[in-house]
Structure formats: structure tokens, C-alpha cells
Amino acid sequence: MRSQLEAQVQPSDLVVVSPSWLEPLGRLQLGDGLMTVQRVARADESRFPVAIEVSLGSARHPALASWHLEQEQSWGALQMRRLRNPDPHPVIDDLVSHATAHQMDVSLVRGEAVQPCEWRHGQPVTGPLGFGPAQPSDRYHCRNTWVGETINADLEYKPRRCIHAPPPGGQEVLRLRWKSVRFGTHLLGHHALYVEAERDRKAQRYALFFLRTTRRWARPSTRTDKDGVRLPSIRPPVRAKRRNCKLRYRLPAQTVEPIVSR
């Protein structure tokens, strides 16, 4: 099966294993070439025009329930389905992929004072339960915290590829500025907390702004869910939707610079 999948899967295709408890074994057997970080730790499925689903029997991935079946094949107890996304939203450029020293600048801002964060190369750092997201070998150091690409676990312990950018607190603002970004019609974003911070309600309140040069395109607000947990949200012109304790939003394509503050 692996060799057949490698021959037909395109770089833009999604590859999933169902049911979810089978996915770790699927990643092992199919290998990193098929089960890439971009596929396994995706923010959502909307960017993929086609999905290849490998399932045990009739198991189906919930997010692909409305996708159109184009092909189905059996290998013993396993099924392979080729599914077509009825409403794909291709990504022109992924800001996570730009989280490098050459494509993104990071700084701490307090009033008129701007303190650039230092890009460092070292060893990746991880730890036991409670450590938080793993620190990549290449990352920005901003005084007592860091900024860089990592894998975050959501409330269902699903991996999510993202940029770790914690608010500095106080009156300081954490500013991320990307340099060469290609735009489509919208900027689609997700943000969330590390699973333990969100589950145990340990996170501080913060605000998220998107700007182009000095013009603010989205204003922050807070709202409360049914359990009384304060959730960050963004008012119009952003359309926000909560999915699995993450916030998903779409902004006009002119927005290019996020700023995070407490």
C-alpha cells in the first residue's frame, strides 16, 4: 500500500488515517514522506483539494464526511478512499513557513521603544508533561520567552503546527513582522493555547491585532464561553468561528502584521 500511495499522492493532497486511534501506527507504517508535519499537524482541512483516507473498515474521518468520493480500493481490512474537497481554499502563502530569520522580524515594543529579539541557533528543547510546546533549534529569543515554529497540542491532544508567540505581559507588545508574503483574497488564521494552559485555565488575558504598516484592520475583544472561560475574539471586519476551542477567523488580504499584547 505504501508504495502505491507514494506513486499517486500529490504534494497538495491530504493523507489521513481513520479511526484516530490508528493514526500513530499509520504514521509509522506510511512514513514521513506521506505523513508529513504539514499534513499531520494541519490547522484544518480546508486548504487541501484532495484527501487520501486510509481507514480500518468503514471508519471515516469526521472532517471529510462531506467530501466527494472519487475512488475506493481495499487491502484486506484496510480501505483507501480518494476524496475531493467540495469547497477548497488553497493557501497562497503560509506564515508559519515564514518563521525564519530571513523572512520574519520579531521585537518587543513599549511605547516608542523597540527592542529587536535575537535569532539563535541551538539544540531543540523539550520536557515532561507540563513543559509546554517544544522549543525548536532555530528560534527568536525575547528576554524571558521565545518565538518560533512549533507543534502545539489542542484540547483533544491533536498536533497543530503553529508559531509560538506568547504575550510578554505588562505594557509591552510582541510584534511579528513578515517581509515577503504573497496574498490571496483573505488572511485565514487560527490561534489557541497549549492544552494544559487552556484546560487548567492558566493563561493570561491577551489581545491580538492585525495591522498593515500603522493601520489597524481588526480590533480585539473578549467573550466568555458557557463554562465562564474568557476567550479572545476579534470584532468585524473579521468573521470568527470557534472550533474545538480554537478561534478561526478570516481577514481582508491587506492585513500583514500581527501584534500580541496582554
NUVOKE-700656 format. One record per residue (C-alpha): residue number from 1; x, y, z. Coordinates in Angstrom, 1 decimal, padded with zeros to 4 digits. Layout:
! residues N
<site><nr>NUM</nr><x>X</x><y>Y</y><z>Z</z></site>
...
//
This chain:
! residues 262
<site><nr>1</nr><x>000.0</x><y>000.0</y><z>000.0</z></site>
<site><nr>2</nr><x>002.8</x><y>002.5</y><z>000.9</z></site>
<site><nr>3</nr><x>004.4</x><y>002.3</y><z>-002.5</z></site>
<site><nr>4</nr><x>001.1</x><y>002.7</y><z>-004.3</z></site>
<site><nr>5</nr><x>000.2</x><y>005.7</y><z>-002.2</z></site>
<site><nr>6</nr><x>003.6</x><y>007.3</y><z>-002.8</z></site>
<site><nr>7</nr><x>003.1</x><y>006.9</y><z>-006.5</z></site>
<site><nr>8</nr><x>-000.3</x><y>008.6</y><z>-006.6</z></site>
<site><nr>9</nr><x>-000.3</x><y>011.2</y><z>-003.8</z></site>
<site><nr>10</nr><x>000.4</x><y>014.8</y><z>-004.9</z></site>
<site><nr>11</nr><x>002.1</x><y>017.4</y><z>-002.7</z></site>
<site><nr>12</nr><x>-001.1</x><y>019.3</y><z>-002.3</z></site>
<site><nr>13</nr><x>-003.1</x><y>016.2</y><z>-001.1</z></site>
<site><nr>14</nr><x>-004.0</x><y>015.5</y><z>002.4</z></site>
<site><nr>15</nr><x>-003.3</x><y>012.0</y><z>003.8</z></site>
<site><nr>16</nr><x>-005.3</x><y>010.8</y><z>006.9</z></site>
<site><nr>17</nr><x>-005.7</x><y>007.6</y><z>008.8</z></site>
<site><nr>18</nr><x>-009.0</x><y>006.6</y><z>010.4</z></site>
<site><nr>19</nr><x>-010.1</x><y>006.0</y><z>013.1</z></site>
<site><nr>20</nr><x>-007.9</x><y>008.5</y><z>015.0</z></site>
<site><nr>21</nr><x>-006.5</x><y>005.9</y><z>017.4</z></site>
<site><nr>22</nr><x>-004.9</x><y>004.1</y><z>014.4</z></site>
<site><nr>23</nr><x>-003.1</x><y>007.3</y><z>013.3</z></site>
<site><nr>24</nr><x>000.2</x><y>006.7</y><z>015.2</z></site>
<site><nr>25</nr><x>000.5</x><y>003.2</y><z>013.7</z></site>
<site><nr>26</nr><x>-000.4</x><y>004.7</y><z>010.3</z></site>
<site><nr>27</nr><x>002.4</x><y>007.3</y><z>010.6</z></site>
<site><nr>28</nr><x>004.9</x><y>004.6</y><z>011.4</z></site>
<site><nr>29</nr><x>003.9</x><y>002.4</y><z>008.5</z></site>
<site><nr>30</nr><x>003.4</x><y>005.1</y><z>005.9</z></site>
<site><nr>31</nr><x>006.5</x><y>007.0</y><z>006.8</z></site>
<site><nr>32</nr><x>007.4</x><y>010.7</y><z>007.0</z></site>
<site><nr>33</nr><x>007.2</x><y>011.1</y><z>003.2</z></site>
<site><nr>34</nr><x>003.5</x><y>010.6</y><z>003.3</z></site>
<site><nr>35</nr><x>002.7</x><y>011.6</y><z>006.8</z></site>
<site><nr>36</nr><x>004.4</x><y>015.0</y><z>006.8</z></site>
<site><nr>37</nr><x>004.3</x><y>017.5</y><z>009.6</z></site>
<site><nr>38</nr><x>002.2</x><y>019.8</y><z>007.3</z></site>
<site><nr>39</nr><x>-000.4</x><y>017.1</y><z>006.9</z></site>
<site><nr>40</nr><x>-000.5</x><y>015.5</y><z>010.3</z></site>
<site><nr>41</nr><x>-000.3</x><y>018.9</y><z>012.3</z></site>
<site><nr>42</nr><x>-002.5</x><y>020.9</y><z>009.9</z></site>
<site><nr>43</nr><x>-004.6</x><y>023.7</y><z>011.3</z></site>
<site><nr>44</nr><x>-007.7</x><y>022.5</y><z>009.3</z></site>
<site><nr>45</nr><x>-008.5</x><y>020.6</y><z>006.1</z></site>
<site><nr>46</nr><x>-009.8</x><y>023.5</y><z>004.0</z></site>
<site><nr>47</nr><x>-006.6</x><y>024.1</y><z>002.1</z></site>
<site><nr>48</nr><x>-006.4</x><y>020.6</y><z>000.7</z></site>
<site><nr>49</nr><x>-008.2</x><y>019.9</y><z>-002.7</z></site>
<site><nr>50</nr><x>-008.0</x><y>016.1</y><z>-002.3</z></site>
<site><nr>51</nr><x>-007.7</x><y>013.8</y><z>000.6</z></site>
<site><nr>52</nr><x>-006.4</x><y>010.2</y><z>000.6</z></site>
<site><nr>53</nr><x>-008.1</x><y>008.4</y><z>003.6</z></site>
<site><nr>54</nr><x>-006.7</x><y>005.1</y><z>004.8</z></site>
<site><nr>55</nr><x>-009.1</x><y>003.5</y><z>007.2</z></site>
<site><nr>56</nr><x>-009.8</x><y>000.4</y><z>009.1</z></site>
<site><nr>57</nr><x>-013.0</x><y>-001.0</y><z>007.6</z></site>
<site><nr>58</nr><x>-015.8</x><y>001.6</y><z>007.3</z></site>
<site><nr>59</nr><x>-014.2</x><y>004.1</y><z>009.7</z></site>
<site><nr>60</nr><x>-014.4</x><y>007.7</y><z>008.4</z></site>
<site><nr>61</nr><x>-012.7</x><y>011.0</y><z>009.4</z></site>
<site><nr>62</nr><x>-015.4</x><y>013.4</y><z>010.6</z></site>
<site><nr>63</nr><x>-014.0</x><y>016.4</y><z>008.8</z></site>
<site><nr>64</nr><x>-014.2</x><y>014.6</y><z>005.5</z></site>
<site><nr>65</nr><x>-017.8</x><y>013.4</y><z>005.7</z></site>
<site><nr>66</nr><x>-019.0</x><y>015.9</y><z>003.1</z></site>
<site><nr>67</nr><x>-016.1</x><y>015.3</y><z>000.6</z></site>
<site><nr>68</nr><x>-017.0</x><y>013.6</y><z>-002.6</z></site>
<site><nr>69</nr><x>-015.8</x><y>010.0</y><z>-003.1</z></site>
<site><nr>70</nr><x>-013.8</x><y>009.6</y><z>-006.3</z></site>
<site><nr>71</nr><x>-012.1</x><y>006.2</y><z>-005.8</z></site>
<site><nr>72</nr><x>-012.1</x><y>003.4</y><z>-003.3</z></site>
<site><nr>73</nr><x>-009.8</x><y>000.4</y><z>-003.0</z></site>
<site><nr>74</nr><x>-009.4</x><y>-002.4</y><z>-000.5</z></site>
<site><nr>75</nr><x>-006.3</x><y>-004.1</y><z>001.0</z></site>
<site><nr>76</nr><x>-007.6</x><y>-006.7</y><z>003.3</z></site>
<site><nr>77</nr><x>-009.2</x><y>-005.0</y><z>006.3</z></site>
<site><nr>78</nr><x>-008.0</x><y>-001.6</y><z>005.1</z></site>
<site><nr>79</nr><x>-009.8</x><y>000.8</y><z>002.8</z></site>
<site><nr>80</nr><x>-008.2</x><y>003.5</y><z>000.7</z></site>
<site><nr>81</nr><x>-010.5</x><y>006.4</y><z>-000.4</z></site>
<site><nr>82</nr><x>-009.7</x><y>009.3</y><z>-002.7</z></site>
<site><nr>83</nr><x>-012.0</x><y>012.2</y><z>-001.7</z></site>
<site><nr>84</nr><x>-012.5</x><y>015.6</y><z>-003.4</z></site>
<site><nr>85</nr><x>-013.0</x><y>018.7</y><z>-001.3</z></site>
<site><nr>86</nr><x>-016.3</x><y>020.4</y><z>-002.4</z></site>
<site><nr>87</nr><x>-015.1</x><y>023.9</y><z>-001.3</z></site>
<site><nr>88</nr><x>-011.3</x><y>024.1</y><z>-001.2</z></site>
<site><nr>89</nr><x>-009.5</x><y>027.2</y><z>000.0</z></site>
<site><nr>90</nr><x>-005.9</x><y>026.9</y><z>-001.4</z></site>
<site><nr>91</nr><x>-003.2</x><y>028.7</y><z>000.6</z></site>
<site><nr>92</nr><x>-001.1</x><y>031.1</y><z>-001.4</z></site>
<site><nr>93</nr><x>001.4</x><y>031.6</y><z>001.4</z></site>
<site><nr>94</nr><x>001.7</x><y>030.1</y><z>004.9</z></site>
<site><nr>95</nr><x>003.0</x><y>032.4</y><z>007.6</z></site>
<site><nr>96</nr><x>004.3</x><y>029.5</y><z>009.7</z></site>
<site><nr>97</nr><x>006.7</x><y>028.6</y><z>006.9</z></site>
<site><nr>98</nr><x>008.0</x><y>032.2</y><z>007.1</z></site>
<site><nr>99</nr><x>009.0</x><y>032.0</y><z>010.7</z></site>
<site><nr>100</nr><x>012.7</x><y>032.2</y><z>009.9</z></site>
<site><nr>101</nr><x>015.4</x><y>034.8</y><z>010.5</z></site>
<site><nr>102</nr><x>015.3</x><y>035.9</y><z>006.8</z></site>
<site><nr>103</nr><x>011.5</x><y>036.1</y><z>006.4</z></site>
<site><nr>104</nr><x>010.3</x><y>037.4</y><z>009.8</z></site>
<site><nr>105</nr><x>011.3</x><y>040.0</y><z>012.3</z></site>
<site><nr>106</nr><x>010.3</x><y>039.8</y><z>016.0</z></site>
<site><nr>107</nr><x>010.5</x><y>042.6</y><z>018.5</z></site>
<site><nr>108</nr><x>009.2</x><y>043.8</y><z>021.9</z></site>
<site><nr>109</nr><x>007.6</x><y>047.2</y><z>021.7</z></site>
<site><nr>110</nr><x>006.8</x><y>049.5</y><z>024.7</z></site>
<site><nr>111</nr><x>005.6</x><y>052.9</y><z>023.6</z></site>
<site><nr>112</nr><x>008.2</x><y>054.3</y><z>021.2</z></site>
<site><nr>113</nr><x>010.9</x><y>051.9</y><z>022.3</z></site>
<site><nr>114</nr><x>011.5</x><y>048.9</y><z>020.1</z></site>
<site><nr>115</nr><x>013.8</x><y>046.0</y><z>021.3</z></site>
<site><nr>116</nr><x>014.6</x><y>043.5</y><z>018.5</z></site>
<site><nr>117</nr><x>014.6</x><y>039.9</y><z>019.5</z></site>
<site><nr>118</nr><x>017.7</x><y>037.8</y><z>018.8</z></site>
<site><nr>119</nr><x>017.6</x><y>034.9</y><z>016.4</z></site>
<site><nr>120</nr><x>019.6</x><y>032.0</y><z>017.8</z></site>
<site><nr>121</nr><x>020.6</x><y>028.5</y><z>016.6</z></site>
<site><nr>122</nr><x>020.9</x><y>025.8</y><z>019.3</z></site>
<site><nr>123</nr><x>019.5</x><y>022.5</y><z>020.3</z></site>
<site><nr>124</nr><x>015.8</x><y>021.7</y><z>020.4</z></site>
<site><nr>125</nr><x>014.4</x><y>021.7</y><z>023.9</z></site>
<site><nr>126</nr><x>011.6</x><y>019.6</y><z>025.3</z></site>
<site><nr>127</nr><x>010.5</x><y>018.2</y><z>028.6</z></site>
<site><nr>128</nr><x>008.0</x><y>016.2</y><z>030.6</z></site>
<site><nr>129</nr><x>004.2</x><y>016.8</y><z>031.0</z></site>
<site><nr>130</nr><x>003.7</x><y>020.4</y><z>031.8</z></site>
<site><nr>131</nr><x>006.7</x><y>021.7</y><z>029.9</z></site>
<site><nr>132</nr><x>004.6</x><y>023.2</y><z>027.1</z></site>
<site><nr>133</nr><x>005.4</x><y>023.2</y><z>023.4</z></site>
<site><nr>134</nr><x>008.8</x><y>022.0</y><z>022.3</z></site>
<site><nr>135</nr><x>011.3</x><y>024.7</y><z>021.5</z></site>
<site><nr>136</nr><x>012.9</x><y>024.4</y><z>018.0</z></site>
<site><nr>137</nr><x>016.6</x><y>024.6</y><z>017.4</z></site>
<site><nr>138</nr><x>016.1</x><y>027.8</y><z>015.5</z></site>
<site><nr>139</nr><x>014.1</x><y>030.5</y><z>017.3</z></site>
<site><nr>140</nr><x>013.9</x><y>034.1</y><z>018.4</z></site>
<site><nr>141</nr><x>014.8</x><y>034.9</y><z>022.0</z></site>
<site><nr>142</nr><x>012.8</x><y>037.7</y><z>023.5</z></site>
<site><nr>143</nr><x>014.0</x><y>038.2</y><z>027.0</z></site>
<site><nr>144</nr><x>012.2</x><y>035.6</y><z>029.1</z></site>
<site><nr>145</nr><x>010.4</x><y>033.8</y><z>026.2</z></site>
<site><nr>146</nr><x>010.9</x><y>032.6</y><z>022.7</z></site>
<site><nr>147</nr><x>009.1</x><y>032.8</y><z>019.3</z></site>
<site><nr>148</nr><x>009.3</x><y>030.2</y><z>016.6</z></site>
<site><nr>149</nr><x>007.7</x><y>027.4</y><z>014.7</z></site>
<site><nr>150</nr><x>006.5</x><y>024.5</y><z>016.9</z></site>
<site><nr>151</nr><x>003.8</x><y>021.9</y><z>017.3</z></site>
<site><nr>152</nr><x>001.0</x><y>022.7</y><z>019.8</z></site>
<site><nr>153</nr><x>-001.4</x><y>020.2</y><z>021.3</z></site>
<site><nr>154</nr><x>-005.0</x><y>021.2</y><z>021.3</z></site>
<site><nr>155</nr><x>-007.6</x><y>020.1</y><z>023.9</z></site>
<site><nr>156</nr><x>-008.0</x><y>016.8</y><z>022.1</z></site>
<site><nr>157</nr><x>-004.2</x><y>016.4</y><z>022.1</z></site>
<site><nr>158</nr><x>-004.1</x><y>016.7</y><z>018.3</z></site>
<site><nr>159</nr><x>-000.9</x><y>018.2</y><z>017.0</z></site>
<site><nr>160</nr><x>-001.2</x><y>021.7</y><z>015.4</z></site>
<site><nr>161</nr><x>001.7</x><y>023.3</y><z>013.5</z></site>
<site><nr>162</nr><x>001.9</x><y>026.9</y><z>014.5</z></site>
<site><nr>163</nr><x>004.1</x><y>029.9</y><z>015.7</z></site>
<site><nr>164</nr><x>004.7</x><y>030.0</y><z>019.4</z></site>
<site><nr>165</nr><x>004.2</x><y>033.7</y><z>020.3</z></site>
<site><nr>166</nr><x>003.3</x><y>034.3</y><z>023.9</z></site>
<site><nr>167</nr><x>002.3</x><y>037.8</y><z>025.1</z></site>
<site><nr>168</nr><x>005.1</x><y>039.5</y><z>027.1</z></site>
<site><nr>169</nr><x>002.8</x><y>040.9</y><z>029.7</z></site>
<site><nr>170</nr><x>002.6</x><y>044.4</y><z>031.3</z></site>
<site><nr>171</nr><x>002.6</x><y>047.3</y><z>028.8</z></site>
<site><nr>172</nr><x>004.8</x><y>045.5</y><z>026.3</z></site>
<site><nr>173</nr><x>003.7</x><y>044.3</y><z>022.9</z></site>
<site><nr>174</nr><x>005.1</x><y>041.4</y><z>021.0</z></site>
<site><nr>175</nr><x>005.4</x><y>042.3</y><z>017.3</z></site>
<site><nr>176</nr><x>005.9</x><y>039.8</y><z>014.4</z></site>
<site><nr>177</nr><x>006.6</x><y>041.3</y><z>011.0</z></site>
<site><nr>178</nr><x>006.8</x><y>039.3</y><z>007.8</z></site>
<site><nr>179</nr><x>008.7</x><y>040.5</y><z>004.8</z></site>
<site><nr>180</nr><x>007.7</x><y>038.9</y><z>001.5</z></site>
<site><nr>181</nr><x>004.2</x><y>037.4</y><z>001.7</z></site>
<site><nr>182</nr><x>002.0</x><y>036.6</y><z>-001.2</z></site>
<site><nr>183</nr><x>-001.7</x><y>037.3</y><z>-000.7</z></site>
<site><nr>184</nr><x>-004.9</x><y>035.9</y><z>-002.0</z></site>
<site><nr>185</nr><x>-008.3</x><y>037.3</y><z>-001.1</z></site>
<site><nr>186</nr><x>-008.2</x><y>036.7</y><z>002.7</z></site>
<site><nr>187</nr><x>-005.9</x><y>036.0</y><z>005.6</z></site>
<site><nr>188</nr><x>-007.1</x><y>032.9</y><z>007.3</z></site>
<site><nr>189</nr><x>-005.9</x><y>032.4</y><z>010.8</z></site>
<site><nr>190</nr><x>-006.2</x><y>030.1</y><z>013.9</z></site>
<site><nr>191</nr><x>-005.0</x><y>030.7</y><z>017.4</z></site>
<site><nr>192</nr><x>-005.1</x><y>028.6</y><z>020.5</z></site>
<site><nr>193</nr><x>-003.5</x><y>027.8</y><z>023.8</z></site>
<site><nr>194</nr><x>-001.3</x><y>024.9</y><z>024.8</z></site>
<site><nr>195</nr><x>-003.6</x><y>022.1</y><z>026.0</z></site>
<site><nr>196</nr><x>-002.7</x><y>022.3</y><z>029.7</z></site>
<site><nr>197</nr><x>-002.9</x><y>026.1</y><z>029.8</z></site>
<site><nr>198</nr><x>-006.4</x><y>026.0</y><z>028.3</z></site>
<site><nr>199</nr><x>-007.7</x><y>023.0</y><z>030.2</z></site>
<site><nr>200</nr><x>-006.4</x><y>024.3</y><z>033.6</z></site>
<site><nr>201</nr><x>-007.3</x><y>027.9</y><z>032.8</z></site>
<site><nr>202</nr><x>-003.8</x><y>029.2</y><z>033.5</z></site>
<site><nr>203</nr><x>-003.4</x><y>031.5</y><z>030.5</z></site>
<site><nr>204</nr><x>-003.4</x><y>035.3</y><z>030.9</z></site>
<site><nr>205</nr><x>-005.8</x><y>037.5</y><z>029.1</z></site>
<site><nr>206</nr><x>-004.4</x><y>038.9</y><z>025.8</z></site>
<site><nr>207</nr><x>-005.3</x><y>040.9</y><z>022.7</z></site>
<site><nr>208</nr><x>-004.5</x><y>040.1</y><z>019.1</z></site>
<site><nr>209</nr><x>-004.2</x><y>042.9</y><z>016.5</z></site>
<site><nr>210</nr><x>-003.6</x><y>042.7</y><z>012.8</z></site>
<site><nr>211</nr><x>-002.1</x><y>045.7</y><z>011.0</z></site>
<site><nr>212</nr><x>-000.7</x><y>046.8</y><z>007.7</z></site>
<site><nr>213</nr><x>002.0</x><y>049.4</y><z>008.4</z></site>
<site><nr>214</nr><x>000.3</x><y>051.6</y><z>011.1</z></site>
<site><nr>215</nr><x>-003.3</x><y>051.0</y><z>010.1</z></site>
<site><nr>216</nr><x>-005.3</x><y>048.6</y><z>012.4</z></site>
<site><nr>217</nr><x>-007.7</x><y>046.3</y><z>010.5</z></site>
<site><nr>218</nr><x>-009.1</x><y>044.3</y><z>013.4</z></site>
<site><nr>219</nr><x>-009.9</x><y>045.2</y><z>017.0</z></site>
<site><nr>220</nr><x>-009.7</x><y>042.7</y><z>019.8</z></site>
<site><nr>221</nr><x>-012.4</x><y>042.0</y><z>022.4</z></site>
<site><nr>222</nr><x>-013.1</x><y>039.2</y><z>024.9</z></site>
<site><nr>223</nr><x>-016.0</x><y>036.9</y><z>025.3</z></site>
<site><nr>224</nr><x>-017.0</x><y>034.1</y><z>027.7</z></site>
<site><nr>225</nr><x>-018.0</x><y>030.6</y><z>026.8</z></site>
<site><nr>226</nr><x>-020.6</x><y>028.5</y><z>028.6</z></site>
<site><nr>227</nr><x>-018.1</x><y>027.5</y><z>031.3</z></site>
<site><nr>228</nr><x>-017.2</x><y>031.1</y><z>032.1</z></site>
<site><nr>229</nr><x>-013.8</x><y>030.9</y><z>030.4</z></site>
<site><nr>230</nr><x>-012.7</x><y>034.2</y><z>028.9</z></site>
<site><nr>231</nr><x>-011.9</x><y>033.7</y><z>025.2</z></site>
<site><nr>232</nr><x>-010.1</x><y>036.1</y><z>022.9</z></site>
<site><nr>233</nr><x>-012.1</x><y>037.2</y><z>019.8</z></site>
<site><nr>234</nr><x>-011.9</x><y>039.7</y><z>017.1</z></site>
<site><nr>235</nr><x>-014.7</x><y>042.1</y><z>016.1</z></site>
<site><nr>236</nr><x>-015.7</x><y>042.9</y><z>012.5</z></site>
<site><nr>237</nr><x>-014.4</x><y>043.2</y><z>009.8</z></site>
<site><nr>238</nr><x>-013.3</x><y>039.7</y><z>011.0</z></site>
<site><nr>239</nr><x>-015.6</x><y>036.7</y><z>010.8</z></site>
<site><nr>240</nr><x>-014.7</x><y>034.5</y><z>013.7</z></site>
<site><nr>241</nr><x>-015.8</x><y>031.0</y><z>014.4</z></site>
<site><nr>242</nr><x>-014.9</x><y>028.8</y><z>017.4</z></site>
<site><nr>243</nr><x>-013.9</x><y>025.2</y><z>016.5</z></site>
<site><nr>244</nr><x>-012.7</x><y>022.8</y><z>019.2</z></site>
<site><nr>245</nr><x>-011.7</x><y>025.6</y><z>021.5</z></site>
<site><nr>246</nr><x>-009.7</x><y>027.3</y><z>018.8</z></site>
<site><nr>247</nr><x>-010.6</x><y>030.6</y><z>017.1</z></site>
<site><nr>248</nr><x>-010.7</x><y>030.6</y><z>013.3</z></site>
<site><nr>249</nr><x>-011.0</x><y>033.9</y><z>011.5</z></site>
<site><nr>250</nr><x>-010.9</x><y>035.4</y><z>008.1</z></site>
<site><nr>251</nr><x>-009.5</x><y>038.9</y><z>007.4</z></site>
<site><nr>252</nr><x>-009.1</x><y>041.1</y><z>004.3</z></site>
<site><nr>253</nr><x>-005.9</x><y>040.3</y><z>002.4</z></site>
<site><nr>254</nr><x>-004.3</x><y>043.6</y><z>003.2</z></site>
<site><nr>255</nr><x>-003.6</x><y>042.6</y><z>006.8</z></site>
<site><nr>256</nr><x>000.0</x><y>041.7</y><z>007.2</z></site>
<site><nr>257</nr><x>001.3</x><y>042.2</y><z>010.7</z></site>
<site><nr>258</nr><x>000.1</x><y>040.7</y><z>013.9</z></site>
<site><nr>259</nr><x>000.7</x><y>042.2</y><z>017.3</z></site>
<site><nr>260</nr><x>000.1</x><y>040.3</y><z>020.5</z></site>
<site><nr>261</nr><x>-000.2</x><y>042.1</y><z>023.9</z></site>
<site><nr>262</nr><x>-001.5</x><y>041.4</y><z>027.3</z></site>
//
